[in-house]
């Protein structure tokens, strides 16, 4: 039996759904998750605490407690506000919805996070992708020209970028932010991978709020260690955040999500230690990958490493298949953008997982 799809938007019918790979029993290194779970004592404490949550009531004051706790953790400048989302994905959708006036455009470097373009198009906005340079640095001249030509309502900078894992030059970003801010564009610094990066744009905001008056700083607790909780947050000048908050569903964050997030913030040192371990493993993994013949390894400031498999077209596909056959799942990004030809994205796992990945890679190359 087939349904009548005539009233479904043609552009939606033509889209490809976001696909989540089935990991099964494989070593799962495809989604940039924190590989460490909660220690057993904290599991028990969290379970007891969640059992006391009033799930028969709509979310209320506890959501405000979480908002205040996140703002305090970030040490936001005076006059700044913060809003919450069901992951960063929802915040990206809310931004598109708030800026969806006729002729509006979203602009971002490419390759980048696919949800910038997807959310823009679903809300009827145009999307302009500006290719990075061959080393995955920003092409400042091309970005400046695109901003001048299209005058986008929203400019996204993933910092570090996904899937390339690099931080961009701060001086270049300052100039592009100034250009976009001059006519009122929103500039979103997406810091999903902030726990693993050497620099945060929050430092720039704290030092010069005026220069960053149009900047919204977006983060998530997914990479922090709570991918299953689905909690994103976005900070910026309070009057700007208030406008985005108007299009947010009133109960978009559940009481269980909020309580999990508050619990995690109260035990932040545990997660900070996990992030430090991931960074140490990232360096070990990068060095070992560089020693494997046939791989080009790109610098990383995130919990993932991008590698290029040397060889003819399809070389990455063969290695990806070889890894899956050896029960290791990574992300094959080789068809996402021409600049990513023959590239695989490897999540940094635990030490045993990374050792298994290296052995499987060596056998698959």
Residue frames relative to the residue before (quaternion, step in Angstrom):
aa qw qx qy qz dx dy dz
X 1.0000 0.0000 0.0000 0.0000 0.00 0.00 0.00
X 0.0877 -0.7924 0.6020 0.0444 3.59 -0.95 0.85
X 0.4279 -0.7124 0.5025 0.2384 3.56 -1.04 0.83
X 0.5088 -0.6028 0.5173 0.3320 3.55 -1.33 0.32
X 0.1375 -0.8388 0.5262 0.0252 3.59 -0.46 1.22
X 0.3285 0.8001 -0.4715 0.1725 3.61 1.24 0.13
X 0.7344 0.4219 -0.2399 0.4744 3.60 1.05 -0.68
X 0.5065 0.5813 -0.4475 0.4531 3.56 1.26 0.21
X 0.5639 -0.6318 0.4088 0.3401 3.58 -0.84 0.98
X 0.5268 -0.6555 0.4376 0.3183 3.60 -0.88 0.91
X 0.6563 0.5098 -0.3330 0.4455 3.59 0.97 -0.76
X 0.6190 0.5200 -0.3449 0.4769 3.59 1.12 -0.61
X 0.6475 0.5168 -0.3210 0.4589 3.59 0.96 -0.82
X 0.6898 0.4838 -0.2777 0.4616 3.57 1.09 -0.70
X 0.5705 0.6236 -0.3749 0.3808 3.59 1.24 -0.36
X 0.3638 -0.6614 0.5994 0.2663 3.51 -1.37 0.30
X 0.4438 -0.6889 0.5016 0.2773 3.58 -0.85 0.90
X 0.5519 -0.5772 0.4815 0.3611 3.56 -1.24 0.54
X 0.2007 -0.8187 0.5337 0.0688 3.56 -0.57 1.18
X 0.1636 -0.7526 0.6320 0.0856 3.55 -0.95 0.97
X 0.3964 -0.7383 0.4944 0.2309 3.57 -0.65 1.12
X 0.4061 -0.6901 0.5473 0.2435 3.54 -1.10 0.77
X 0.2501 -0.8113 0.5151 0.1181 3.56 -0.41 1.24
X 0.1914 -0.7997 0.5461 0.1601 3.58 1.07 -0.62
X 0.7750 -0.2915 0.2420 0.5058 3.58 -0.78 -1.03
X 0.4306 0.7267 -0.4463 0.2957 3.59 1.27 0.17
X 0.5548 -0.5256 0.5050 0.4012 3.54 -1.33 0.22
X 0.2362 -0.8321 0.4940 0.0887 3.57 -0.38 1.27
X 0.1561 0.7883 -0.5687 0.1754 3.55 -0.25 1.32
X 0.4796 0.7013 -0.3984 0.3457 3.57 1.02 0.83
X 0.7844 0.3871 -0.1577 0.4583 3.63 1.15 -0.42
X 0.4759 -0.7113 0.4187 0.3037 3.62 1.20 0.42
X 0.3199 0.7375 -0.5269 0.2759 3.57 0.96 0.86
X 0.5113 -0.5653 0.5348 0.3647 3.54 -1.28 0.41
X 0.3308 -0.7963 0.4656 0.1990 3.64 -0.53 1.08
X 0.6390 0.5461 -0.3233 0.4346 3.57 1.26 -0.22
X 0.3119 -0.7394 0.5673 0.1848 3.56 -0.95 0.90
X 0.6637 -0.4652 0.3823 0.4438 3.54 -1.33 -0.06
X 0.5256 -0.5887 0.4952 0.3633 3.62 -1.09 0.61
X 0.6688 -0.5538 0.3230 0.3764 3.56 -1.12 0.71
X 0.6637 0.5064 -0.3290 0.4415 3.61 0.93 -0.80
X 0.6649 0.4827 -0.3066 0.4805 3.57 1.05 -0.72
X 0.5695 0.5693 -0.3827 0.4529 3.59 1.12 -0.56
X 0.6736 0.4944 -0.2968 0.4624 3.56 0.89 -0.92
X 0.6572 0.5113 -0.3106 0.4585 3.57 0.94 -0.88
X 0.6673 0.4944 -0.3052 0.4660 3.58 0.94 -0.89
X 0.6386 0.5359 -0.3320 0.4414 3.60 0.97 -0.83
X 0.6588 0.5003 -0.3056 0.4715 3.55 0.95 -0.87
X 0.6668 0.5135 -0.2992 0.4496 3.56 0.97 -0.87
X 0.6647 0.4931 -0.3086 0.4688 3.59 0.95 -0.83
X 0.6052 0.5745 -0.3524 0.4237 3.56 1.12 -0.61
X 0.6866 0.4744 -0.2785 0.4753 3.59 1.18 -0.50
X 0.4950 0.6690 -0.4332 0.3459 3.60 1.24 -0.16
X 0.4253 -0.7058 0.5136 0.2392 3.55 -0.99 0.91
X 0.0700 -0.8430 0.5330 0.0175 3.57 0.26 1.26
X 0.5653 0.5793 -0.3906 0.4386 3.59 1.28 -0.04
X 0.6861 0.4394 -0.2716 0.5123 3.60 1.29 -0.15
X 0.5407 -0.5847 0.4855 0.3607 3.53 -1.22 0.53
X 0.6152 -0.5408 0.4051 0.4062 3.62 -1.15 0.50
X 0.0339 -0.8211 0.5692 -0.0236 3.57 -0.94 0.90
X 0.8732 0.0335 -0.0033 0.4862 3.52 -0.79 -1.12
X 0.5953 0.5915 -0.3717 0.3970 3.59 1.08 -0.63
X 0.5885 0.5554 -0.3674 0.4585 3.59 1.15 -0.54
X 0.6459 0.5005 -0.3163 0.4820 3.57 1.02 -0.77
X 0.6034 0.5471 -0.3540 0.4596 3.59 1.07 -0.70
X 0.6633 0.4972 -0.3067 0.4677 3.58 0.95 -0.84
X 0.6310 0.5315 -0.3349 0.4552 3.57 0.95 -0.84
X 0.6805 0.4860 -0.2869 0.4674 3.58 0.91 -0.89
X 0.6405 0.5275 -0.3248 0.4539 3.58 1.02 -0.78
X 0.6588 0.4943 -0.3080 0.4763 3.59 0.98 -0.80
X 0.6417 0.5215 -0.3241 0.4596 3.59 0.97 -0.83
X 0.6567 0.5009 -0.3068 0.4729 3.57 1.00 -0.82
X 0.6318 0.5347 -0.3269 0.4561 3.59 1.00 -0.79
X 0.7082 0.4593 -0.2573 0.4704 3.57 1.01 -0.84
X 0.2556 -0.7725 0.5331 0.2319 3.61 1.18 -0.52
X 0.0636 0.8395 -0.5323 0.0887 3.55 0.76 1.12
X 0.5445 -0.6098 0.4545 0.3538 3.60 -1.11 0.61
X 0.6399 -0.4978 0.3941 0.4329 3.63 -1.20 0.31
X 0.7806 0.3320 -0.2436 0.4703 3.55 -1.08 0.74
X 0.5802 0.5689 -0.3761 0.4453 3.56 1.28 0.19
X 0.1760 -0.7728 0.6025 0.0935 3.53 -1.21 0.66
X 0.2228 -0.7677 0.5906 0.1105 3.55 -1.31 0.19
X 0.0713 -0.7828 0.6172 0.0350 3.56 -1.04 0.82
X 0.3760 -0.7469 0.5202 0.1738 3.55 -1.21 0.63
X 0.0941 -0.7914 0.6017 0.0520 3.55 -1.20 0.58
X 0.5275 -0.5770 0.5062 0.3641 3.53 -1.29 0.32
X 0.7644 -0.1684 0.0485 0.6205 3.52 0.50 1.28
X 0.6486 -0.4968 0.3920 0.4230 3.58 -1.27 0.19
X 0.5525 0.6328 -0.3952 0.3718 3.59 1.10 -0.64
X 0.6762 0.4803 -0.3085 0.4657 3.58 0.90 -0.86
X 0.6301 0.5351 -0.3425 0.4465 3.59 0.98 -0.76
X 0.6277 0.5260 -0.3303 0.4693 3.57 1.03 -0.78
X 0.6498 0.5030 -0.3086 0.4790 3.59 1.01 -0.79
X 0.6528 0.5143 -0.3180 0.4563 3.60 0.97 -0.81
X 0.6206 0.5345 -0.3393 0.4626 3.58 1.03 -0.73
X 0.6566 0.4993 -0.3098 0.4728 3.57 0.94 -0.89
X 0.6487 0.5230 -0.3145 0.4546 3.57 0.95 -0.86
X 0.6836 0.4960 -0.2894 0.4504 3.59 0.90 -0.90
X 0.7598 0.3634 -0.1864 0.5058 3.59 1.12 -0.64
X 0.4545 0.7321 -0.4171 0.2890 3.60 1.27 0.17
X 0.2316 0.7433 -0.5910 0.2113 3.58 0.50 1.18
X 0.6999 -0.4954 0.3051 0.4144 3.56 -1.22 0.45
X 0.8292 0.2054 -0.1782 0.4884 3.54 -0.88 1.02
X 0.4530 0.7050 -0.4492 0.3098 3.61 1.25 -0.01
X 0.1599 -0.7885 0.5927 0.0369 3.54 -1.16 0.77
X 0.2263 -0.7164 0.6417 0.1539 3.53 -1.26 0.60
X 0.1049 -0.8000 0.5903 0.0254 3.58 -0.97 0.87
X 0.1151 0.7809 -0.6067 0.0943 3.56 -1.03 0.81
X 0.5371 -0.5805 0.4841 0.3745 3.58 -1.18 0.44
X 0.1258 -0.7800 0.6081 0.0767 3.55 -1.23 0.55
X 0.4885 -0.1622 -0.8570 0.0230 1.54 -2.05 1.44
X 0.0408 0.7894 -0.6088 0.0681 3.53 -1.12 0.79
X 0.7555 -0.3585 0.2756 0.4740 3.55 -1.30 -0.27
X 0.4680 -0.7382 0.4164 0.2503 3.56 -0.64 1.17
X 0.6099 0.5961 -0.3634 0.3750 3.62 1.09 -0.56
X 0.5273 0.6104 -0.4374 0.3976 3.63 1.12 -0.33
X 0.7121 0.4352 -0.2508 0.4904 3.56 0.84 -1.00
X 0.6614 0.5277 -0.3215 0.4250 3.58 0.86 -0.92
X 0.6846 0.4767 -0.2938 0.4667 3.60 0.86 -0.91
X 0.6199 0.5423 -0.3459 0.4494 3.58 1.01 -0.76
X 0.7100 0.4678 -0.2719 0.4508 3.56 0.76 -1.01
X 0.6345 0.5320 -0.3372 0.4479 3.60 1.02 -0.70
X 0.7141 0.4113 -0.2493 0.5087 3.58 1.15 -0.58
X 0.5877 -0.6211 0.3560 0.3770 3.60 1.26 0.18
X 0.4991 0.6264 -0.4476 0.3977 3.59 1.20 0.35
X 0.4896 -0.6137 0.5193 0.3378 3.55 -1.24 0.40
X 0.1742 -0.7673 0.6026 0.1333 3.55 -1.23 0.38
X 0.0971 -0.7734 0.6259 0.0243 3.53 -0.98 0.96
X 0.1167 -0.7840 0.6078 0.0467 3.56 -0.71 1.11
X 0.1763 -0.7851 0.5891 0.0744 3.56 -0.84 1.01
X 0.4091 -0.7461 0.4583 0.2568 3.62 -0.45 1.13
X 0.4514 -0.6382 0.5567 0.2811 3.53 -1.17 0.71
X 0.5693 -0.5442 0.4655 0.4038 3.53 -1.31 0.08
X 0.7216 -0.4816 0.2794 0.4115 3.57 -1.24 0.35
X 0.6907 0.4283 -0.2803 0.5108 3.61 1.19 -0.46
X 0.5235 -0.6715 0.3597 0.3817 3.57 1.39 0.27
X 0.4343 0.6407 -0.5005 0.3878 3.58 1.13 0.54
X 0.6172 -0.5445 0.4121 0.3907 3.57 -1.27 0.37
X 0.3044 -0.6911 0.6215 0.2085 3.54 -1.12 0.74
X 0.2670 -0.8255 0.4722 0.1560 3.56 0.12 1.30
X 0.6587 0.5151 -0.3203 0.4452 3.59 0.88 -0.90
X 0.6757 0.4836 -0.2955 0.4715 3.59 0.94 -0.88
X 0.6410 0.5151 -0.3269 0.4657 3.59 1.00 -0.77
X 0.6643 0.5059 -0.3051 0.4580 3.58 0.89 -0.93
X 0.6531 0.5087 -0.3110 0.4669 3.58 0.98 -0.84
X 0.6662 0.5008 -0.3046 0.4611 3.59 0.95 -0.85
X 0.6326 0.5134 -0.3343 0.4739 3.59 1.01 -0.74
X 0.6604 0.5066 -0.3042 0.4634 3.59 0.94 -0.88
X 0.6981 0.4808 -0.2753 0.4535 3.59 0.94 -0.87
X 0.8086 0.3216 -0.1426 0.4716 3.58 0.75 -1.06
X 0.1661 -0.8116 0.5357 0.1636 3.61 1.20 -0.45
X 0.0095 -0.8530 0.5219 -0.0058 3.59 0.71 1.08
X 0.5075 -0.6308 0.4964 0.3134 3.53 -1.21 0.60
X 0.7854 0.1277 -0.0439 0.6040 3.58 1.12 -0.74
X 0.0756 -0.7515 0.6537 0.0465 3.55 -1.05 0.87
X 0.1840 -0.7961 0.5716 0.0750 3.57 -0.78 1.08
X 0.0050 0.7432 -0.6688 -0.0186 3.52 -1.16 0.77
X 0.2076 -0.7504 0.6155 0.1222 3.59 -0.59 1.12
X 0.0079 -0.8358 0.5380 -0.1091 3.56 -0.58 1.24
X 0.3876 -0.3406 -0.7426 0.4270 1.68 -0.10 2.57
X 0.5709 -0.6197 0.4375 0.3139 3.51 -1.31 0.47
X 0.2078 -0.7229 0.6431 0.1440 3.52 -1.30 0.54
X 0.6067 -0.1994 -0.7694 0.0147 1.70 -1.65 1.90
X 0.5026 0.7096 -0.4041 0.2837 3.61 1.22 0.00
X 0.3512 -0.8118 0.4143 0.2146 3.60 1.35 -0.22
X 0.5888 0.5990 -0.3706 0.3964 3.61 1.21 0.18
X 0.3978 -0.6491 0.5897 0.2698 3.53 -1.37 0.42
X 0.3533 -0.7469 0.5230 0.2091 3.57 -0.98 0.83
X 0.6776 -0.5046 0.3660 0.3901 3.53 -1.31 0.47
X 0.4404 -0.7319 0.4586 0.2453 3.58 -0.65 1.15
X 0.6331 0.5358 -0.3431 0.4410 3.60 0.99 -0.73
X 0.6297 0.5156 -0.3242 0.4822 3.58 1.04 -0.78
X 0.6554 0.5132 -0.3125 0.4576 3.58 0.91 -0.87
X 0.6311 0.5371 -0.3431 0.4422 3.60 0.94 -0.80
X 0.6751 0.4910 -0.3032 0.4597 3.58 0.90 -0.87
X 0.6767 0.4822 -0.3026 0.4668 3.59 0.93 -0.82
X 0.6139 0.5322 -0.3404 0.4733 3.58 1.06 -0.71
X 0.6499 0.5135 -0.3189 0.4608 3.60 0.93 -0.85
X 0.6457 0.5248 -0.3177 0.4547 3.59 0.97 -0.84
X 0.7108 0.4499 -0.2648 0.4715 3.59 0.83 -0.98
X 0.6505 0.5342 -0.3168 0.4372 3.58 1.01 -0.80
X 0.5773 0.6365 -0.3690 0.3542 3.58 1.09 -0.70
X 0.7739 0.2765 -0.1801 0.5405 3.61 1.07 -0.59
X 0.6797 -0.5588 0.2714 0.3900 3.60 1.22 0.43
X 0.3758 0.7264 -0.5015 0.2821 3.61 1.18 0.25
X 0.4002 -0.6513 0.5776 0.2864 3.55 -1.29 0.44
X 0.1313 -0.7697 0.6213 0.0655 3.56 -0.91 0.93
X 0.1334 -0.8122 0.5671 0.0320 3.57 -0.57 1.20
X 0.1583 -0.7509 0.6370 0.0735 3.52 -0.76 1.13
X 0.1646 -0.8136 0.5565 0.0363 3.55 -0.34 1.33
X 0.0309 -0.8356 0.5466 -0.0451 3.56 -0.24 1.32
X 0.0407 0.8363 -0.5432 0.0632 3.58 0.80 0.99
X 0.7703 0.3499 -0.1700 0.5053 3.59 1.06 -0.76
X 0.2165 0.8371 -0.4777 0.1555 3.56 1.25 0.44
X 0.6319 0.5558 -0.3751 0.3887 3.69 0.88 -0.69
X 0.7456 0.4002 -0.2096 0.4899 3.60 1.19 -0.45
X 0.6107 0.5979 -0.3266 0.4037 3.59 1.29 -0.09
X 0.5298 -0.6527 0.4555 0.2931 3.54 -1.19 0.64
X 0.7930 0.1712 -0.0803 0.5791 3.59 1.17 -0.44
X 0.1481 -0.7642 0.6215 0.0882 3.55 -1.17 0.69
X 0.5011 -0.6484 0.4731 0.3235 3.58 -1.05 0.70
X 0.4667 0.6606 -0.4490 0.3798 3.60 1.24 -0.16
X 0.6091 0.5504 -0.3506 0.4507 3.60 1.07 -0.69
X 0.6411 0.5128 -0.3162 0.4754 3.59 1.02 -0.77
X 0.6519 0.5166 -0.3117 0.4594 3.57 0.97 -0.88
X 0.6627 0.5095 -0.3046 0.4565 3.58 0.92 -0.89
X 0.6957 0.4794 -0.2706 0.4616 3.58 1.01 -0.81
X 0.8154 0.0380 0.0226 0.5772 3.60 1.01 -0.77
X 0.1344 -0.8301 0.5371 0.0668 3.62 0.30 1.22
X 0.6321 0.5562 -0.3477 0.4127 3.60 0.98 -0.75
X 0.6641 0.4949 -0.3071 0.4688 3.59 0.94 -0.85
X 0.7438 0.3552 -0.1916 0.5328 3.58 1.22 -0.55
X 0.2360 0.8268 -0.4818 0.1689 3.57 1.21 0.56
X 0.7319 0.3722 -0.2281 0.5232 3.61 1.21 -0.45
X 0.5296 0.6520 -0.3871 0.3802 3.56 1.31 0.13
X 0.1329 -0.7421 0.6533 0.0692 3.53 -1.06 0.91
X 0.2177 -0.7822 0.5748 0.1021 3.57 -0.77 1.06
X 0.0929 -0.8218 0.5621 -0.0030 3.56 -0.54 1.22
X 0.0175 0.7895 -0.6119 0.0443 3.54 -0.95 0.96
X 0.2093 -0.7591 0.6028 0.1290 3.54 -1.32 0.16
X 0.4116 -0.6796 0.5401 0.2774 3.54 -1.25 0.43
X 0.4052 0.7353 -0.4643 0.2821 3.59 1.27 0.04
X 0.7395 0.3852 -0.2328 0.5005 3.60 0.79 -0.97
X 0.5211 0.6262 -0.3868 0.4320 3.56 1.28 -0.43
X 0.6535 -0.5033 0.3124 0.4712 3.56 1.14 -0.67
X 0.6848 0.4654 -0.2697 0.4917 3.57 1.30 0.09
X 0.0651 0.8357 -0.5423 0.0574 3.60 0.85 0.91
X 0.6830 0.4998 -0.2910 0.4461 3.59 1.02 -0.73
X 0.6101 0.5718 -0.3483 0.4237 3.59 1.21 -0.36
X 0.2223 -0.8129 0.5090 0.1753 3.60 1.17 -0.52
X 0.4075 0.6919 -0.4941 0.3333 3.57 0.40 1.21
X 0.0178 0.7786 -0.6256 0.0459 3.55 -0.63 1.19
X 0.0699 -0.7966 0.5980 0.0537 3.58 -1.18 0.43
X 0.1399 -0.7961 0.5882 0.0257 3.52 -1.15 0.74
X 0.1181 -0.8066 0.5789 0.0159 3.54 -0.79 1.08
X 0.2130 0.7574 -0.5997 0.1460 3.54 -1.21 0.60
X 0.7461 -0.3252 0.2763 0.5111 3.59 -1.24 -0.14
X 0.5662 -0.6679 0.3602 0.3218 3.56 -0.77 1.09
X 0.6643 0.5024 -0.3314 0.4433 3.62 0.93 -0.77
X 0.6440 0.5083 -0.3156 0.4767 3.58 1.12 -0.63
X 0.6571 0.5058 -0.3042 0.4689 3.58 0.92 -0.92
X 0.6200 0.5656 -0.3427 0.4222 3.59 1.04 -0.78
X 0.6408 0.5197 -0.3339 0.4558 3.59 1.03 -0.69
X 0.6517 0.4918 -0.3124 0.4856 3.60 0.99 -0.79
X 0.6433 0.5573 -0.3174 0.4183 3.55 1.01 -0.84
X 0.5695 0.6167 -0.3774 0.3911 3.60 1.17 -0.51
X 0.7366 0.3994 -0.2365 0.4919 3.62 1.06 -0.64
X 0.4753 0.6623 -0.4400 0.3767 3.57 1.29 0.13
X 0.4874 -0.6324 0.4987 0.3373 3.62 -0.91 0.80
X 0.5779 -0.6558 0.3521 0.3347 3.62 -0.86 0.89
X 0.7942 0.2103 -0.1138 0.5586 3.61 1.04 -0.65
X 0.1682 0.8464 -0.4926 0.1121 3.58 0.93 0.87
X 0.7252 0.3270 -0.2180 0.5653 3.61 1.20 -0.39
X 0.3562 -0.7653 0.4953 0.2052 3.58 -0.63 1.10
X 0.6280 -0.5375 0.4014 0.3944 3.55 -1.25 0.40
X 0.6294 0.5296 -0.3398 0.4559 3.60 1.08 -0.64
X 0.6329 0.5178 -0.3240 0.4757 3.57 1.00 -0.82
X 0.6714 0.5087 -0.2988 0.4486 3.55 0.88 -0.97
X 0.6735 0.4940 -0.3082 0.4553 3.59 0.91 -0.88
X 0.6168 0.5308 -0.3385 0.4725 3.59 1.04 -0.73
X 0.6721 0.4985 -0.2995 0.4584 3.57 0.92 -0.90
X 0.6477 0.5053 -0.3224 0.4703 3.59 0.94 -0.81
X 0.6269 0.5329 -0.3269 0.4648 3.56 1.01 -0.82
X 0.6646 0.5043 -0.3042 0.4598 3.58 0.93 -0.89
X 0.6539 0.5078 -0.3198 0.4607 3.61 0.95 -0.80
X 0.6378 0.5224 -0.3205 0.4664 3.58 1.09 -0.69
X 0.7436 0.3033 -0.1830 0.5671 3.59 1.24 -0.47
X 0.1109 0.8559 -0.4963 0.0938 3.56 1.11 0.74
X 0.6185 0.5539 -0.3788 0.4089 3.67 0.91 -0.66
X 0.5948 0.5598 -0.3682 0.4441 3.62 1.09 -0.65
X 0.7122 0.4444 -0.2561 0.4792 3.56 0.89 -0.95
X 0.5975 0.5485 -0.3584 0.4623 3.59 1.13 -0.59
X 0.6418 0.5106 -0.3179 0.4757 3.58 1.04 -0.76
X 0.6304 0.5187 -0.3326 0.4722 3.58 1.04 -0.71
X 0.6469 0.5120 -0.3202 0.4657 3.59 0.97 -0.85
X 0.6387 0.5178 -0.3280 0.4653 3.60 1.01 -0.78
X 0.6453 0.5104 -0.3194 0.4703 3.58 1.02 -0.78
X 0.6323 0.5229 -0.3257 0.4698 3.59 1.03 -0.78
X 0.6517 0.5078 -0.3169 0.4659 3.60 0.95 -0.83
X 0.6423 0.5085 -0.3243 0.4730 3.59 1.01 -0.77
X 0.6605 0.4913 -0.3006 0.4817 3.58 1.00 -0.82
X 0.5896 0.5726 -0.3626 0.4393 3.58 1.10 -0.67
X 0.6768 0.4833 -0.2988 0.4682 3.58 0.91 -0.88
X 0.6409 0.5138 -0.3231 0.4700 3.58 0.98 -0.81
X 0.6719 0.5002 -0.2930 0.4610 3.55 0.91 -0.94
X 0.6498 0.5251 -0.3245 0.4435 3.59 0.92 -0.87
X 0.6580 0.5034 -0.3119 0.4651 3.58 0.95 -0.83
X 0.6738 0.4874 -0.3014 0.4664 3.57 0.94 -0.85
X 0.6297 0.5288 -0.3319 0.4621 3.59 1.03 -0.73
X 0.6467 0.5357 -0.3149 0.4422 3.57 0.99 -0.86
X 0.6628 0.5086 -0.3020 0.4591 3.58 1.17 -0.53
X 0.5852 0.5720 -0.3805 0.4307 3.60 1.24 -0.23
X 0.4295 -0.6966 0.5019 0.2798 3.60 -0.84 0.87
X 0.7914 0.3452 -0.2378 0.4449 3.55 -1.10 0.73
X 0.6756 0.4427 -0.2992 0.5080 3.59 1.27 0.23
X 0.1689 -0.7216 0.6581 0.1328 3.55 -1.16 0.72
X 0.1712 -0.8081 0.5613 0.0510 3.57 -0.67 1.13
X 0.2426 -0.7836 0.5587 0.1221 3.59 -0.79 1.03
X 0.5835 -0.5924 0.4192 0.3644 3.62 -1.08 0.67
X 0.1392 -0.8081 0.5705 0.0463 3.57 -1.07 0.75
X 0.0933 -0.7499 0.6520 0.0622 3.51 -1.21 0.77
X 0.6224 0.5044 -0.3317 0.4983 3.57 1.24 0.47
X 0.5862 -0.5590 0.4231 0.4060 3.60 -1.22 -0.29
X 0.6290 0.4385 -0.3477 0.5395 3.53 1.09 0.87
X 0.1863 -0.7536 0.6181 0.1238 3.54 -1.29 0.41
X 0.2592 -0.7511 0.5889 0.1475 3.55 -0.90 0.95
X 0.0219 -0.7881 0.6152 -0.0058 3.56 -0.91 0.93
X 0.2449 -0.7382 0.6065 0.1649 3.55 -1.21 0.57
X 0.3184 -0.7321 0.5738 0.1829 3.55 -0.88 0.99
X 0.3652 -0.7407 0.5222 0.2127 3.57 -0.66 1.09
X 0.5553 0.6042 -0.4506 0.3516 3.54 -1.05 0.74
X 0.7261 -0.4196 0.3160 0.4436 3.53 -1.33 -0.14
X 0.7118 -0.4140 0.3373 0.4562 3.55 -1.33 0.15
X 0.7598 0.3469 -0.2685 0.4799 3.54 -0.93 0.90
X 0.4449 0.7035 -0.4564 0.3145 3.59 1.25 -0.09
X 0.6570 0.5034 -0.3145 0.4648 3.59 0.97 -0.82
X 0.6070 0.5581 -0.3542 0.4412 3.59 1.05 -0.72
X 0.6706 0.5030 -0.2993 0.4557 3.56 0.94 -0.90
X 0.6667 0.4808 -0.3089 0.4786 3.58 0.97 -0.82
X 0.6107 0.5489 -0.3429 0.4563 3.59 1.02 -0.79
X 0.6659 0.4904 -0.2940 0.4792 3.58 0.94 -0.90
X 0.6405 0.5293 -0.3201 0.4552 3.57 1.04 -0.77
X 0.6423 0.5103 -0.3181 0.4753 3.57 1.04 -0.76
X 0.6498 0.5104 -0.3227 0.4616 3.59 0.94 -0.84
X 0.6360 0.5287 -0.3267 0.4574 3.57 1.01 -0.80
X 0.7173 0.3902 -0.2297 0.5295 3.57 1.21 -0.55
X 0.5665 -0.6713 0.3372 0.3389 3.55 1.27 0.61
X 0.5592 0.5321 -0.4272 0.4709 3.58 1.04 0.84
X 0.1462 -0.8107 0.5654 0.0426 3.56 -0.68 1.14
X 0.0146 0.7678 -0.6390 0.0427 3.57 -0.78 1.11
X 0.5243 -0.6205 0.4684 0.3474 3.60 -1.26 -0.14
X 0.2426 -0.7495 0.6025 0.1279 3.54 -0.80 1.10
X 0.0510 -0.8319 0.5523 -0.0172 3.60 -0.30 1.26
X 0.3682 0.8006 -0.4320 0.1919 3.57 1.29 0.06
X 0.7299 0.3871 -0.2538 0.5030 3.62 1.17 -0.36
X 0.4488 0.7170 -0.4410 0.3001 3.60 1.24 0.03
X 0.7817 -0.0728 0.1082 0.6098 3.57 1.05 -0.79
X 0.6077 -0.5790 0.3867 0.3820 3.63 -1.04 0.65
X 0.6355 0.5395 -0.3383 0.4366 3.62 1.05 -0.68
X 0.6961 0.4609 -0.2640 0.4831 3.58 1.25 -0.38
X 0.2410 0.8018 -0.5169 0.1787 3.58 1.21 0.35
X 0.8555 0.0528 -0.0962 0.5060 3.56 -0.92 1.06
X 0.4955 0.6628 -0.4284 0.3630 3.60 1.12 0.60
X 0.1392 -0.7387 0.6544 0.0817 3.52 -1.26 0.70
X 0.2468 -0.7489 0.5958 0.1528 3.56 -1.12 0.72
X 0.1405 -0.8158 0.5608 0.0165 3.55 -0.63 1.19
X 0.3113 -0.7255 0.5824 0.1941 3.58 -0.74 1.03
X 0.4184 -0.6747 0.5438 0.2719 3.56 -1.07 0.74
X 0.1442 -0.8161 0.5576 0.0473 3.56 -0.62 1.13
X 0.7217 -0.3298 0.3155 0.5205 3.55 -1.18 -0.61
X 0.6941 -0.4616 0.3312 0.4422 3.58 -1.23 0.24
X 0.6761 0.4659 -0.3237 0.4702 3.67 0.81 -0.79
X 0.6419 0.5223 -0.3300 0.4542 3.60 0.98 -0.78
X 0.6651 0.4996 -0.3044 0.4642 3.57 0.95 -0.84
X 0.6227 0.5284 -0.3368 0.4685 3.57 1.08 -0.68
X 0.6400 0.5045 -0.3176 0.4849 3.58 1.01 -0.79
X 0.6273 0.5368 -0.3318 0.4563 3.59 1.01 -0.84
X 0.6692 0.5063 -0.3075 0.4487 3.60 0.84 -0.92
X 0.6613 0.4976 -0.3126 0.4663 3.58 0.94 -0.86
X 0.6662 0.4974 -0.3019 0.4665 3.59 0.98 -0.85
X 0.6301 0.5264 -0.3291 0.4665 3.59 1.05 -0.73
X 0.6561 0.5185 -0.3178 0.4468 3.55 0.87 -0.96
X 0.6841 0.4766 -0.2813 0.4751 3.58 1.02 -0.82
X 0.7081 0.4796 -0.2598 0.4484 3.60 1.10 -0.65
X 0.5936 0.5938 -0.3751 0.3929 3.61 1.12 -0.51
